[in-house]
Amino acid sequence: MKKIGNYRWIICGLLFFATTINYLDRAVISLVKEYLDTEFTWTNSDYANITIAFQAAYAFAMIFAGRLIDWLGTKTGYAIALVSWSVAAMSHFFIKTNLGFIFARIGLGVTESGNFPAAIKTVSEWFPKKERSFATGIFNAGTNVGAIIAPLSVPFIAAEFGWRLTFLIIGAFGFIWLIFWYLFYDTPKRQKRLSKEEFDYIHSDLDEVADREKETLKDTKTNWFQLLKFKQTWAFALGKFLTDGVWWFYLFWLPDFLNKQYGLTKTDLAMPTALVFIIATVGSVYGGWLPLNFITKGMAVFKARKTALLIYAACALPVIISQYLGGFNMWLAVLMIGFAASAHQAWSANLFTTVSDMFPKVTVGSVTGIGGMAGGVGGMLVSFAAGKLFDHYQGIGHIQTGYYIVFMYCGLAYLLAWTLMHFLVPRMQRVVLD
């Protein structure tokens, strides 16, 4: 029997590095916050407003980014997105006012919105259903690697060269990725390096045969309003709305939490912050592998996906007691938050994959964009509430009350999301377009 081939995993690698750069660019601000607090005299609410500006732009642009990726295609769309957000990240070098920072974060939010619609659409084009959650888990691990590289590099670059050059240096990485994207990427039907056996394997899902036959026709006729009439769209959007804010919280507020709770500053933040996202990387990859294992053993795709999501939702619960454990030892809190972040990444890898499970490939970018917009709105609400809570509440003993309330939400959000999704789409039926 002739080997299938593994070129699709090279494509997955490109998605992984793009996602790493995406998160590295957005994480810089949390690690130079101490410099910015001093230079711009920020309060917690001021910083929350800056993060909300990013999230609002990200959320608003997501819905258009998904549609744009469906229209332009993955090769051109992804390249434009990455170049745009790299330029936006580098533009922080020139900012001299609070208002300027808000505009810079808006620009970064708008341009970074293209990453996930493009990546999820690419996975739907390059992988059969049973491998999609695993492939998504691998590229989604780039969010953790970006968040790991950031605390291990940004504080030291900022200490040596200043916060402005930090944005400039980190933002330039995207242009290196662009070279490899154009060298190695094309859609399966145009990729000359792809064997016939691997092409046939990628397109082996029987329920997607009809979708491929109608691909060109549907691409120009499907619109957002058609997609909004399906329960499947709302299930995905609700899942993103309720849980994306948790990840935003870990990304933007973890260094501040470690500073307020344990007095860590600047380069002291590097190891504990990195450890949280190192643990989260395991969750991203394992989270994609578990449903693949279920499916290989004969479980229906929808049941494997929902079972995995329920397991990961339960794994997020212990973060509620992370501050209590941290009263005995800071590293216990770090490990618990890392475990919760790992549960989020496992949840996220499978939640993204439900889009290609339930929708034709030509709509994957658009649906992902709708869900991304909902997730961005959820993230804005969490950031707004966090800023208000942290300015209002003072610590009681070793417990920062505002953080305790937010960690409570972080633990419960996934079970709430799973329950609502279950009632909307109990069997995750596939959408048939008119």
Sequence and secondary structure as in RCSB ss.txt:
>XXXX:A:sequence
MKKIGNYRWIICGLLFFATTINYLDRAVISLVKEYLDTEFTWTNSDYANITIAFQAAYAFAMIFAGRLIDWLGTK
TGYAIALVSWSVAAMSHFFIKTNLGFIFARIGLGVTESGNFPAAIKTVSEWFPKKERSFATGIFNAGTNVGAIIA
PLSVPFIAAEFGWRLTFLIIGAFGFIWLIFWYLFYDTPKRQKRLSKEEFDYIHSDLDEVADREKETLKDTKTNWF
QLLKFKQTWAFALGKFLTDGVWWFYLFWLPDFLNKQYGLTKTDLAMPTALVFIIATVGSVYGGWLPLNFITKGMA
VFKARKTALLIYAACALPVIISQYLGGFNMWLAVLMIGFAASAHQAWSANLFTTVSDMFPKVTVGSVTGIGGMAG
GVGGMLVSFAAGKLFDHYQGIGHIQTGYYIVFMYCGLAYLLAWTLMHFLVPRMQRVVLD
>XXXX:A:secstr
      HHHHHHHHHHHHHHHHHHHHHHHHHSHHHHHHHHT  HHHHHHHHHHHHHHHHHHHHHHHHHHHHH HH
HHHHHHHHHHHHHHHGGGG  SHHHHHHHHHHHHHHHTTHHHHHHHHHHHHS HHHHHHHHHHHHHHHHHHHHHH
HHHHHHHHHHH HHHHHHHHHTHHHHHHHHHHHH   GGG TTS HHHHHHHT  GGGHHHHHTHHHHHHH  HH
HHHTSHHHHHHHHHHHHHHHHHHHHHHHHHHHHHHHH   GGGGHHHHHHHHHHHHHHHHHHHHHHHHHHHTT  
HHHHHHHHHHHHHHHTGGGGGHHHHHTT HHHHHHHHHHHHHHHHHHHHHHHHHHHHHS GGGHHHHHHHHHHHH
HHHHHHHHHHHHHHHHH  EETTEEHHHHHHHHHHHHHHHHHHHHHHHH TT       
